[in-house]
Amino acid sequence: MFGGDFGPTGTRGDKSLSMGLLETFRAAWADPDLRARLLFVFYMFAVYVFGVHVPVPIPGVSASTVADLIQKNQGLQLISMFGGGAIRRVSIFALGLGPYITAAIIMQILAQAMPNWKKEMQEGGEYARQQQNKRTRGLTLFLCIFQGSGLFALLKQGLGPVVQHSMFVTACVVLIWTAGAMFALWLGEQISEKGIGNGVSLMIFAGIVLSLPYQFGSMYKAVLQHQIYIWQPLIMILILIGTTWLIIYFTVAQRRLPIQHMRRMIGTKAQGGQTSYLPFSVNMVGVIPLIFAMSLLWIPSQIQMFFASSAPRIAQFFQNVQTWVAPSSTPVYFGHTMMFNPVGVLIFTAMVFFFTYFYTAIQFNVEDIADNLKRGGSFIPGVRPGKQTKDFLDAVISRITFVGSMFLAVVALVQYLAPTFVGIPFQYVSYMGGTSLLIIVAVALETLRQVEANLLMKKYGQ
């Protein structure tokens, strides 16, 4: 699921690249097998981009009216960012991979909370992973119908009482959106199987990159219409460049623990005794905590969409909840409108910390690492094998996880705090935040590492 089938998890400690970008692509393009895999990824991207531009014909609904509605709803802005602007175009891919991400979050938590599922995942091997994938896809299908119905209800509410749609039209639209979301998931699985890199991660990467030209165009129009000053987007671009440098620095940063291997006598020769390193990346779990936190943070908005037309009071309640938990909202405190929501910032930061520690605990079993070192006759200098090694590793990983959580929280909050201080309305930079940059950088580096690994394997195989 997440980690194996979704994105970079940090299970590989060394996140640096040994080759330059152009050198890596040149070597990969020269290899027939890797060239075919890269071309397959580009073909899948082309299919996805084509689907994003294929609209669903809904009577009375146009792209311009939906674009105005998106500017008023930050939950829709988030879904639009991950989906390449498919909602703005009322595309067949309007739901994107959002239902799958939410389903994967729920199944990950349930797999740790339910003893039977947890034991099955630990001991079941490939069969257990297949069963978990089936459950996740089933929940994804349900969430597609739920979110699709909510999105269509919100569109009808935004259009007003003039446009009325029958149950048949509603069912057809939701069915098309559900099929589009499952097809987008299938494209990601095909990339994982026949291409290079992680398919679902690359699909999210493609969606964000596809959204950027529209964001830059909106900012350019705002400057021409004197809605913002020219120096404001320039400062934002400088902030984003600095954030990109910070992301790359922390992505490749690692804590290396020295490992001493015991010397053994084999016949008349002594072998072993060397010193190696056990690397732990500062950003162990990649972008997963941010995606988890952002997906859960906008659940009230999704519920509000579902009840938009059928139960206005319930929809208003969840809209108020969303206002108080969203970092970018402008709630009123004691009669004063805030520039950003400090309560939402604290909630978002707490969720990032929770999911970072939660997913690190899933990915790294310090007891297994300590047992493997002991069985292999290796030890950390100054630390006894066994329980003392386990406690030492647990303390080291906890400290690294705290730093990684701080890094993720700071990067994620850049997209909410920087526009406030620069004075740019959030809708002009909603697709250009630290979260988007982190996903782009992390997925690009992870894909390049897999390309390098394939090149290295072929080199040693010759």
N, C-alpha and C positions, 0 to 999 in steps of 0.2 A: 504494500500500500504506500503510504507516505514513507519516504526514505528509500524504498526499493523501486517503487513505481511512480513516485511523484517528483522528487527533487533532491537536491544535495542535502545530505544528512550530516556530514562531518565525520562519517565513519572512517574516512581516510585522513590520517593526520597531516600528511604533507600536501598542502594545497598550493604550493608554488609551481610555476611552469619552468621547465628546463629549456624550452625553445621559444623563440619569438613568435609573434602572431603570424606574420607573413611566412616565416620559415615553416611553421606548423602546417599552414594551408598549402604551401607549395609541396611539402613532402606528402601530405594526405592526397592532394590532387594527382600526384605522380603515381600513387598506388591504385590499381584498378578497382580493388574491392572497396577501399575507403572512398574513392571517388563515386562509386555507385551508391554507397550509403549516404554520402552527403547530397548527391543529386536527389535521392529519394526523399530526404528531409525537405529540400527545397520544393519538390513536387507537392508534398503534403501541405507545406505553407501556402503554395499557390491555390490548392483546393480550398483551404481555409479562408484565404483572402477573397476568393470568388464567392464563397458562401456568405461571408459577411456582407457582401454587396448585393445579395439576392433578397429583396424585400418580400414580406408576407402581405398579400393584398387584403387589407382590412378596410371595409367601407368607412369613410369619414376620417380616417387616420392618415396623416402625412408626416414625413420626416421633420418638417419645420415645427409642427406642433409638439412632437415628441421631444425635440431638442430643447424647446422652451420648458417643458416639464422636467427634463433632466436637470437643468440648471437650478430648479427649485427643490430637488430631492437629492441629498448627498448619498443616500443608499444606491440610487440609480447611477450616480456618478462613479461609485466604486465598481458596480457590475459592468458599467460601460468601459471602465479603464481596463479590466481584465479581459473583456470580450472584444477589444479592438473597435469599440464604437458600434457594435452590432445593434444595441438597443436604439441608438440614435437613428439608425437606418431602418428600424423595425424589421430586422433581418431574421432569417430562419435560425441563425445562431444567437438570437437575442439573449437566451439564458446562459450561453457560454458554458464554462466549466464550474460555475458557482455551485449548482446542486451537487456535483461530485465532490467538490472540496468540503462542503458542509457535511455530506454523508461520511466522508473519510474521517473528519474530525470526530463525529459521533461514534463511529465504529472503533476508532482508536481508543477513545475513552472507555467505551463499553468492554473492549478486549482486556483492559487493565482492571476494570471494576468487577467483572464477572469471573469468578474463580475457574469455572469450567472452560470458558473461552480462553482465559489466560494460560491454563494448562495445555489446552489444545494448540495454541500458538507456539508454546515452548517445545512441545514434544511431537507435534503433528507433521513438521517439515513442510514439504511442498503441498501436500494435500490440505493441510490446515490453511495455508496461504490462499489456495484456490477457493476454499469454502468462505474465507473472509472476503475475498474479492466478490464472490457471488452475493453475499449479504450486503456488501457496499453498493453493488450495482442495483440491487433491489430497492435499497433505500434511496439511491440516486433517482431511480424512476419515479418513486413516490414524491420526492422533493421537486422534481421537474414539473409534475402536475400541480403541486401546491404553489410553487413559485410562479409558474406560468399563469395560473388562475389569478394570483395576486397581482401580477404585472398587468394582465389584461384589464382587471378591475380598476387599477390605478390609471391606466390609459383612458378608460371610459369616464372616470371621474374628472380627469384633467380636461377632457373634451367638452364636458358639460352635458346637460340633459338633451341637447339637440340631437345627438347621435345615439341611436338605440341598436343593439345587436341581439339577435336571437340566441338561444342556447346552442343551436347547431353551429352558428358562426363562432361562438366562444369555444366550443369543443374542438372545432377544426383548427383554430389558431393555437390552442394549447397543445393539441396533438402535433402540429408542425413544429412548434418550439421544443417539445419534448424529444421528437425525433432528431431535430437539429443538435440538441445538447448531447444526446447519446452518440450521434455521428461524430461530433467533435471529440468526444472521449475515445471513440474507435480510432480516429486519426492519430491521437496521441499514442495509443497502444501499438498502432502500426509503425510509428516512428521508433518506439522502444524495441520492437521486434526486428524490423528490417533496416532501420536507419542507424544513427549514431546519437548517443546521448539519451536523456530521459524524455520520453514523449510528451507527457502531460506538462512537465516543466517548460518544455520548448513551445508548447501551444500557448501557455500563459505568457511566455516571453514574446511570442509573435503578436499576441493581442495587445500587449503594452506598447510595443514598437509601432504597431499599426495605428495606435491612438495618438502618438506624439505629433504627427503632422497637423492633425486637427487642432491640437492644443496650441501649437505654435501659431497656426493661422488665426485662432481666436484672439491670442495675445496681440498679434500684429494688427488686427482690425480694431482692437481696443485702443491701441496707441494712435492709429489713424483717426479714430473718432474722439480722441482726447478724453477717453474714459480713464486712462492711466498715463503716467508720464514715461518717457523713453528710458529714464534712468532706473525705474522700478524693475522692469524685466531684466535689465543688464545686471543689477545687483542679484536678482534671483538666479540668473545663470552662473554668476560667480559663486554663489552659495552652493549650487548644485555641483559645480566643478570641485569645490572643496569637499563636498559630501562624497563624491565619487572617489576622490583620493582616499578619504577615510575608510570607505567601504573596502577598497582594494587592500589597504594596509591591514585592516583587521581580518579580512578574509584569508590572507596568506599567513598571518601571524600565528605562531604556535609555541607551546611550552613543551620542551624536550626533556624527558626524564632519562638519565643515563641508566643503562641496563648492563650488568656484568654477567657474562656467561662463564660457567664453571669449566675449568680445564679437565679434560678426560684423557686417559691413556688408552689408546687403541693399538694393541700390539706393542711395538717399541716406539710409537710416535704419540706425541701429545697433541691433542686437538682441542679447539675451543679456547676459552680464556679471553676472547675479544670483548670489547665494549661497544655496545650499540645504543640506540636511542629509541624511546617510546614516545612518539609525538602526539600531542593533544592540541587540536586547533582551538584558537580562542573563540571562533564562531563555529561551534561544533555542529549545530543543527541547522545551519543555513537560514533560509527564509521561512521555514515552516512555522515557527511561533508567530511571526507577523501575519501570515496568511490565516492561521487559526484565529488569532485575536481579532483581526479585521472582519473575518467572516461572522464571528459570534457577535461582534459589536454592532453589526447592522441587522441582526435578527429582528429587533423591534420594527425596523423599517419594512422588512419583508412581511411581517404579520400585519402591519398597517396597510400594506398594499392589498393583502388578501381580503380585509374587511372594509376596504375603501368605499364600496358601493352598497354592500349588504348591511353593514352595521357601522354607521358613521361615528357613534359614540365610542365604540371599542377602537375604531381606527384612530380617533382623536387621542384616546388614552395612550396608545402605543406611539403615536407621533410625539406626544409630550415626553414619553420615556426616552425616545430616540434623541430628542433635543437635549436632555440632561446627561446622556451618556456619550454623545458624539464629541470628540475633541475639537472639531472644527465648527460646532454650532455656536450661536451667540445668545445664550440664555440671559434672562434678566435677574440679577441678584440685588435685592433690597432697592429696587427701583432703578438700577443702573444696568444698561446693556453692556455685557462683557465683549471684548474683542475676540476672545476665544474662551473655550469652556474649561476651566481648571479642574472641575470634577471629572469631566470626560478624559482629560489628560491623565489624571491619577488612575482612573479605572483602566484606561488603555495600557498604561505602564505596568500596572499590577498584572494584567492579563499576559503581557509579553513576558514578564518574569516567571509567571506560573507555567506557561507553556514551554518556556525554555528549559526550566528545571524538569518539567514533566517529560518532555521528549528526550532530554539527556538521560534521564533515568531509564527510559525504554531502550535507548540505543547502546548505552554503556553499562554493562554488568561488571562492576569492579570485582566482585567475588570470582567470576569466571576468569577475568584477567589475572588476578592473583594466583588462582589455581593453575592456570596455564604456565605462568612464569615458574612456579614451584615444580611442576612436572617436567618442565624443560631444563631444570637445573640452572635457572637464571634468577637474579635477584637485583634489587635496587641497592646500591651501596649505602650502608648505614641503616638499612631497614631489614628487619628479620622477615623471612618468607612466611606466608600464611596470613594470619589475622592482622598482624602489624602492617604488612604490605597492603592488605585490603583497606584498613583504616587510613593509611597514608594516601593511597590513590583516591579514596573517597573525599578526603580533605582537599587534595589538589584539584580534582574535577569540580568540587563545589566552588572553590575560589575562581577557577577559570569560567565556570558557568555564570557566576555573578558579573564578571567583567563582560562576558559575551551578552548577557541580558542588558546591561547598561548600554552597550554599543547598539544593540538592536532598538532599544527604546529611544535613544537619542536620534538615530537615523530615521526612525519612523515618525518622530514628532517634528522633524524638520519640515515636512509637508504641511503641518498644521500651524506651527509657530512662525516660520519664516515669512509666509504671506502676510501674517498679521503685522509683523514689525516693518515689513517693506511697504505695506499699504495696498497690496493687490488683492482684489476679491478672490475667494477660494476657487471659484469655478474656472478662472483663467489658468490655474496651475494645479488642478486636481489630479492630472495625469503625470505630473512631473515631480512628484515628491520623492522622499528618501526611500520609501517602500518600493516604488517602481524601479529606482536606480539599483537598489539592493537585489531585486529579483533579476534584473537584466545582467548585472555584473556576476552574481552568483551562478546563474544558469550558463552564462557564456564561459566562465572559468571552468565550471564542471564539465561542460561539453569539450572544451579544449583539452582538459586533462584526459578525458576518455579517448580523444583522438591521439594524444601522445602515447597513452598506454597501448593502443592498438599498433602504433608505429613501432614501439619498443618491442612488443611481442613478435612482430614480424621480423624485426632485426635479429632477435635472438634465435628465431626459428630457422633462419637461413644457414 
